[in-house]
Amino acid sequence: MLEALEKPMSSKELAKATNLSERTVRYALKVLKDSGIIREIYLLEDARKRLYMVNPGFKLEQGQNGINISAL
């Protein structure tokens, strides 16, 4: 799922991009947000809609065993 977050996306967009259920995506987003790996962006034009993106303090790299997350 982190691979899909190259640009800010909503949970619905992430579910579609990853072929995961929206419930699974929302749970994963909560875990990643609580860990500080991603951040939530509230849109001013519609406060109900949120976008998610990888925090600038983290770097994602494709490794042999999946994605490696490292703090900058």
C-alpha positions, 0 to 999 in steps of 0.5 A: 500500500505504501508503494501507491502513496507516491502522491497524496491519495484518499482512502477510496483511491488507495483501495482501488489502486491496491485492490484492497477493501476500503475497510482494510485500507482504513485500518492500515492507514490508521496503523501507519498514521499512528506510527508516524509514517504517513500523515493525514491532510484535510482539504479546506474545500471539503473537511470530510475528505482526507488525503494521505501521504508519506511523511517527509521524514521517511524514505521508502525503498524497494528491497528484496523482502518488500519495502524498506522504511527508513527515517531521514 
